[in-house]
Amino acid sequence: MKMLINLRNIIQPRFTRHIVCVPAYKPPKEEDYEKLLKFLHNHDHILVLTGAGISTESGIPDYRSETVGLYARSNHKPVQYQEFVKYPKVRQRYWARNFIGWPRFSSIQPSTTHLVIKDLEKRGKVKAVVTQNVDRLHHKAGSLNVTELHGCGYIVKCLECSYEVDRFKLQVELLKQNPEMETSFNMIRPDGDVELSKEQVERFRAPICPNCEGPLKPDIVFFGDNVPKQRVEKVREEVKKSDAVFVMGSSLTVYSSYRIILQAKEENKDVAVLNIGPTRADDIADIKVSTKCGEILPDLYNTLVSS
C-alpha cells in the first residue's frame, strides 16, 4: 500500500486539477487512501449514496460546483414542479429542450466510479446503491440493487392517469410531431435539456397523454416536489440493513439525501464522505476526503481485492 501511494505522489504533480464538468480538485493524500481503505476493510454491508459529482466524470455537469456548475455558468434555474404542473408554456419549454438534449444525454456512459461501485457490489462489499442522479448510469454500469431517490429521465408518466411510456419511444413520437426542430446544441444540462431560442420553443409541440390528453412529465422529482413516501421508506430500510454509508460525489445539500446521513448517525453507523469541496455532513461524518472519486476509488478497489 505504501509503495503504491508513494509512487503516485512521485508521478502526480502537486497542483489543483481541472477537467471539463469536474470542478478543480487536489489529488488525494496518503492518509486519504489509508482512511478509506480501512473503512472498506471494516464494513461488509455498505450503502453507497451517490450524487452529481460522479456523473460529472461522465460529462454531465452538476448544478452547484464552483466555476463549472450550471448555476456558475448561466442564469438557468431548474424547472419547478408547481410551475411545470400549472403552466403549459413551462412544459413546452421543458420538453423542447429535453427533446433536443435527449440523444446525447441518453448516450452518455458510466464513469470509472460507476464501474468500481458495480464491482464492489459484485464482490458483496456494497449491498445497496441510493442515487440522487436521474441518468441511469448505475444501471448501465451493471449495479443491481439501485434506488433512484429522485427518479429517472428514462420513464415518462401522465399527471392525470396511469399512463407511462419509455422515454426512447416518446422521442420517436416527438420527432414525428416536430420534424423541423434543429438537432444541434451547445451545452447539455444536468436534467438532460439544452438552450433553445424563443422561436424554437414556441414552435415545439409538447407531448400529451394518448389516453386522456393530460400533460406528460418525466418520472423525476422536480425541485419543489417530494420524494414518494414508498421510496423514502425503502431507503430507510436499506440504511437499517447496512453497517455503514459511503457518500460519493454529493454535497448533500438537499434534505432528501442529508436525512440518510442523519439516520445512519442515529443508528451509530460509520459515514464516509468522498466529494470535491464541502458537504452538509462534514461536521458529522466519520471520514471526509475531498478529491475526485475516480482519482482514488480504482486504487482502493485494487488494493482491497489483492489483500
C-alpha positions in Angstrom: 0.0 0.0 0.0 2.7 2.4 1.0 4.7 1.7 -2.2 1.7 2.4 -4.3 0.9 5.7 -2.7 4.5 6.9 -2.8 4.7 6.1 -6.5 1.5 8.1 -7.1 2.9 11.0 -5.2 6.0 11.0 -7.4 4.2 10.8 -10.8 1.3 13.2 -9.8 2.0 16.9 -10.0 1.0 18.6 -6.8 -1.4 21.2 -8.1 -5.1 21.6 -8.3 -6.5 19.7 -11.3 -9.4 20.6 -13.5 -11.4 18.5 -16.0 -14.4 19.6 -18.1 -17.6 19.3 -16.0 -15.5 18.3 -12.9 -14.6 21.2 -10.5 -11.0 21.9 -9.6 -9.6 19.4 -7.1 -6.4 18.3 -5.4 -5.0 14.7 -5.8 -5.7 12.5 -2.7 -3.2 12.3 0.1 -1.7 9.2 1.5 -3.8 9.4 4.6 -6.9 9.6 2.4 -6.1 6.2 1.0 -5.5 4.7 4.4 -8.7 6.1 5.9 -10.9 4.9 3.1 -9.2 1.5 2.7 -9.7 0.9 6.5 -13.3 1.9 6.1 -13.8 -0.6 3.2 -12.0 -3.3 5.1 -14.1 -2.8 8.3 -17.5 -2.9 6.7 -19.3 -5.6 4.6 -22.8 -4.2 4.2 -22.2 -0.7 2.8 -24.8 1.5 1.4 -23.4 3.8 -1.2 -25.1 7.2 -1.7 -24.2 9.0 -4.9 -24.7 12.4 -6.3 -24.0 14.5 -9.4 -20.3 14.5 -8.6 -19.8 11.0 -10.0 -21.8 11.8 -13.2 -19.6 14.9 -13.9 -16.9 12.4 -14.6 -19.0 11.1 -17.4 -19.6 14.5 -18.8 -22.9 15.6 -17.2 -22.5 18.9 -15.4 -23.9 19.4 -12.0 -25.7 22.5 -10.6 -23.7 23.8 -7.7 -19.9 23.3 -8.3 -17.8 26.4 -8.5 -16.9 27.7 -12.0 -18.2 24.5 -13.8 -21.6 24.0 -12.3 -24.7 25.2 -14.2 -25.5 27.9 -11.7 -22.0 29.3 -12.1 -22.0 29.2 -15.9 -25.5 30.5 -16.7 -28.7 32.1 -15.4 -30.6 28.9 -15.9 -32.6 27.5 -13.0 -34.1 24.0 -13.0 -37.8 23.7 -13.6 -40.0 24.0 -10.6 -42.7 21.3 -10.1 -45.6 23.6 -9.4 -44.7 25.7 -12.5 -44.5 22.6 -14.7 -47.9 21.4 -13.5 -49.7 24.8 -13.8 -48.3 26.4 -17.0 -48.4 24.8 -20.5 -45.7 27.2 -21.6 -43.3 25.9 -19.0 -44.0 22.3 -20.1 -43.5 23.4 -23.7 -40.1 25.0 -23.0 -39.0 22.0 -20.9 -39.9 19.4 -23.5 -38.4 21.3 -26.4 -35.1 21.5 -24.6 -35.3 17.9 -23.4 -36.2 16.6 -26.8 -33.0 18.2 -28.4 -30.8 17.1 -25.5 -32.1 13.5 -25.2 -29.9 11.8 -27.8 -26.7 13.0 -26.2 -27.9 12.7 -22.6 -29.1 9.1 -23.1 -25.9 8.0 -24.9 -23.6 9.1 -22.0 -21.7 6.1 -20.5 -20.8 5.3 -16.9 -17.6 6.7 -15.3 -14.9 4.7 -13.6 -16.6 5.5 -10.3 -19.9 3.8 -11.5 -17.9 0.7 -12.6 -16.0 0.5 -9.3 -19.3 0.7 -7.3 -20.6 -2.1 -9.5 -17.5 -4.2 -8.8 -17.8 -3.6 -5.1 -21.4 -4.7 -5.2 -20.5 -7.8 -7.2 -17.9 -8.8 -4.5 -20.6 -8.4 -1.8 -19.0 -5.3 -0.2 -21.7 -2.9 -1.3 -25.2 -4.1 -0.6 -27.3 -1.2 -1.9 -26.9 1.9 -4.0 -29.0 5.0 -3.5 -28.5 7.7 -6.1 -29.7 11.3 -6.4 -29.0 11.1 -10.1 -31.6 10.7 -12.8 -29.2 9.4 -15.6 -29.5 5.6 -15.1 -25.7 5.4 -15.2 -25.6 2.9 -12.3 -27.8 0.6 -14.3 -25.7 1.0 -17.4 -22.6 0.1 -15.3 -24.3 -3.1 -14.1 -25.3 -2.3 -10.5 -28.3 -4.4 -9.4 -29.7 -3.0 -6.1 -30.2 0.6 -7.1 -32.8 3.0 -5.7 -33.2 6.2 -7.7 -34.1 8.7 -5.0 -35.2 11.4 -7.4 -36.5 9.1 -10.1 -35.1 9.0 -13.6 -35.4 10.6 -17.0 -36.0 7.3 -18.8 -39.6 6.9 -17.8 -42.4 9.4 -18.6 -45.8 9.5 -16.8 -49.1 11.2 -17.2 -50.0 13.6 -14.5 -53.7 12.8 -14.7 -53.9 9.0 -15.4 -51.8 5.8 -15.0 -50.3 6.0 -18.5 -46.5 5.8 -18.7 -44.1 5.4 -21.6 -40.4 4.7 -22.2 -38.5 7.9 -23.0 -37.0 6.4 -26.1 -40.4 5.5 -27.5 -41.6 9.0 -26.7 -38.6 10.5 -28.6 -39.8 8.8 -31.7 -43.3 10.3 -31.3 -41.9 13.8 -30.6 -39.7 13.6 -33.7 -42.8 12.8 -35.8 -44.6 15.8 -34.3 -41.6 18.2 -34.6 -39.7 17.2 -37.7 -38.5 20.8 -38.3 -36.6 21.1 -34.9 -32.9 21.5 -35.2 -30.8 18.8 -33.7 -27.7 20.8 -32.7 -27.0 22.3 -29.4 -24.1 23.7 -27.4 -24.4 22.7 -23.7 -26.1 19.7 -22.1 -27.6 20.3 -18.6 -27.9 18.0 -15.6 -31.5 17.3 -16.3 -30.8 16.5 -19.9 -32.1 19.7 -21.6 -30.3 22.4 -23.6 -30.6 26.1 -24.5 -33.0 27.0 -27.4 -34.2 30.2 -28.9 -37.7 31.6 -28.0 -38.8 30.9 -31.6 -37.7 27.2 -31.4 -39.6 26.7 -28.2 -42.8 28.4 -29.4 -42.8 26.1 -32.5 -42.4 22.9 -30.4 -45.4 20.6 -29.9 -45.2 19.3 -26.3 -46.3 15.7 -25.7 -49.7 14.9 -24.2 -51.1 11.6 -22.9 -52.6 9.5 -25.7 -55.2 8.1 -23.3 -56.6 11.2 -21.5 -54.7 14.1 -23.2 -53.2 15.1 -19.9 -49.7 16.5 -19.5 -46.7 14.2 -19.5 -43.8 14.5 -17.1 -40.5 12.6 -16.7 -40.5 10.4 -13.6 -38.2 12.8 -11.9 -38.7 14.6 -8.6 -38.5 18.2 -9.8 -37.5 21.0 -7.4 -40.3 21.8 -5.1 -41.8 18.3 -5.3 -41.5 15.5 -2.7 -39.8 12.1 -2.9 -42.6 9.5 -2.9 -43.2 8.1 0.6 -42.8 4.5 -0.5 -39.3 5.3 -1.9 -38.4 7.1 1.3 -39.3 4.0 3.3 -37.4 1.7 1.0 -34.3 3.8 1.5 -34.8 3.9 5.3 -34.9 0.1 5.2 -31.7 -0.1 3.2 -30.0 2.1 5.7 -31.1 -0.1 8.5 -29.8 -3.2 6.8 -26.4 -1.5 6.1 -23.5 -1.3 8.6 -22.1 1.9 7.0 -22.8 4.6 4.5 -20.3 5.8 1.8 -21.2 9.1 0.2 -19.7 9.7 -3.2 -20.0 12.9 -5.3 -22.7 14.6 -3.3 -22.7 17.9 -1.3 -25.8 16.6 0.5 -27.4 20.0 0.1 -30.9 18.7 -0.4 -32.6 17.2 2.7 -33.7 14.0 0.9 -30.1 12.9 0.8 -28.9 14.5 4.1 -31.6 12.7 6.1 -29.9 9.4 5.1 -26.8 10.6 6.9 -28.8 11.7 9.9 -30.4 8.3 10.1 -27.1 6.5 9.8 -25.6 8.5 12.6 -28.7 8.0 14.8 -28.1 4.2 14.3 -24.4 4.6 15.2 -23.2 3.7 11.8 -19.9 4.9 10.2 -20.2 7.5 7.5 -17.5 8.2 4.9 -17.8 11.2 2.5 -15.8 11.4 -0.7 -16.6 14.6 -2.6 -14.8 17.6 -4.1 -15.4 20.5 -1.8 -17.5 20.9 1.4 -20.7 19.0 2.2 -23.6 19.4 4.5 -22.4 16.4 6.6 -18.7 17.4 7.1 -19.2 18.0 10.8 -20.9 14.6 11.5 -19.1 12.3 9.0 -16.5 9.9 10.4 -14.3 10.3 7.3 -14.2 13.2 4.8 -12.0 13.1 1.8 -12.1 16.0 -0.7 -11.0 14.8 -4.2 -12.4 13.4 -7.4 -14.0 10.0 -6.8 -12.4 8.4 -9.9 -9.0 9.6 -8.7 -8.9 7.3 -5.7 -11.5 4.6 -6.0 -9.8 2.3 -8.6 -6.6 2.1 -6.5 -8.7 1.4 -3.3 -10.5 -1.3 -5.1 -7.4 -3.0 -6.5 -5.7 -2.9 -3.1 -8.8 -4.3 -1.4 -9.2 -7.3 -3.7 -5.5 -8.1 -3.6 -5.2 -8.0 0.1 
